[in-house]
Amino acid sequence: MTHHDDHAAEGHGGHAHHPPYMKIFAWLSALTIIEIFVPFVFHANKAIAITILVAIAIWKMNLILRYFMHLKFDALVLGLIAATPGLLALIMASGLLMDWN
Amino acid sequence: MAHDHAAHGGHHALPHIPSEGNFDFTNGKFAMWLFLISDAMAFIGFLGAYMVLRMTALSSAVDGGLPWQPTWMLPMDLILTGINTFVLICSSVTMVKALAAIQDGNVQKLRLFLAGTMLGGAAFVGFQVWEWNHFIHAGITMQGLVVPSLDEAMENALKVDQHANKLAMAKTLFGGRDLKQPPEGKTLADFESGKFSEADYLALPLIMVDPEKGDKRAAQPGVIHHNTYAVAPTKKQPLIQPRELQAEIEDAEPGDRAAVLEKHRSLRAKVTSGFSSTFFVLTGFHGFHVFIGVIYLGIILLRSFKGAYSRENSSSVEIVGLYWHFVDLVWVLLFMVIYLIL
């Protein structure tokens, strides 16, 4: 039995236990609404707006990866594979930001 | 779970190749993850290009070059795109619901949620087609931005100053404006963020563009410059190259230059733009993924009618789900970078 099977394992009445998808949906929707208002609210301070927007985006991506893409329930090796491009993106973004003066 | 084909009777199944080691996921799922990370690298490359162009646009604007999103450019509709983002999130939820349904052995619900996911994806692509069409009609294309003609620029300026003399404005609009000396109380950041009004712009000291000296300042409304490369606003308008117009103006006596401009007043120019190029490439590449995803989902839906999936055989649904959520994941980044961080 896999980890994935564990999280979708059969419960009472022949139904599997699934992650709280609707709860994640509510979070994603709420975060999307908040991020749309960020540029308007923090129009005067772009640095704060960008910081909040990046934090929200990371939060949303985390929810999608862990629950919708099941990394929370899958083998660690899949999580490590998924993290690889993120790490490279971080290195690239850091390099580019260092060039920005 | 890990051996879909074998579990499904095997009459059309490929021989099962046991994976080495003790990894508890199917080969298909592993392959999809490998594909997704390579795809993610491509998106990261595009986003890197976007970042570089976006960051250099500010220093370019200091030299009188084209800002990232000039004030005369059609603004992006954040609310509509936000709704479209919500549609994509909804489609992600229907996708996980489809997987949950088949894991519960409910094929009817699987079909229903797959169809819902396809509908969401199609709606998303449909909106993007509308948005592209809207932009292209407003002069924002992959090749660059259409700079408003002298007439249009003057019209915009006249909205601010009703008493402005058109001919005088025609003279002053020829040439760039020196952004290094913004009016009192304004900063370059205001120009970048669109808080720079047309009147603010006109109040800037005038700088003449000299293509012979490789002057890069230009591309403001009404300015014709050697950087522009295509001029053909209507079929009736004879095609004229900006260089030719530049030469024609420079050859004319100073007193006649306004008349030369007057002759070409309805002429528009097209300038290269990092924003428009990266916007179309990024949204286009992503939109193509969504389009492919809708087809992929359609294939899974069709196969579900042939009894391909069951409680014990749901791996293919999970794999298409991974692809679909990846598309959603990428959009989270693109939406933030392109639409929210202007």
Interface residues (C-beta under 8 A of the other chain):
Chain A: M1 T2 H3 H4 D5 A8 G14 H15 A16 H18 P19 Y21 M22 I24 F25 L28 S29 T32 I33 E35 I36 V38 P39 H43 K46 A49 I50 L53 V54 I56 A57 K60 M61 I64 L65 Y67 F68 M69 H70 D74 A75 V77 L78 I81 A82 T84 P85 G86 L88 A89 M92 A93 L96 D99 W100
Chain B: M1 A2 F23 D24 F25 K29 F30 W33 L34 L36 I37 A40 M41 I44 L47 G48 M51 V52 M55 L78 I79 G82 T85 F86 I89 C90 S92 V93 M95 V96 K97 A100 Q103 D104 G105 A189 S193 E318 G321 L322 H325 F326 D328 L329 V332 L333 F335 M336 L340 I341 L342
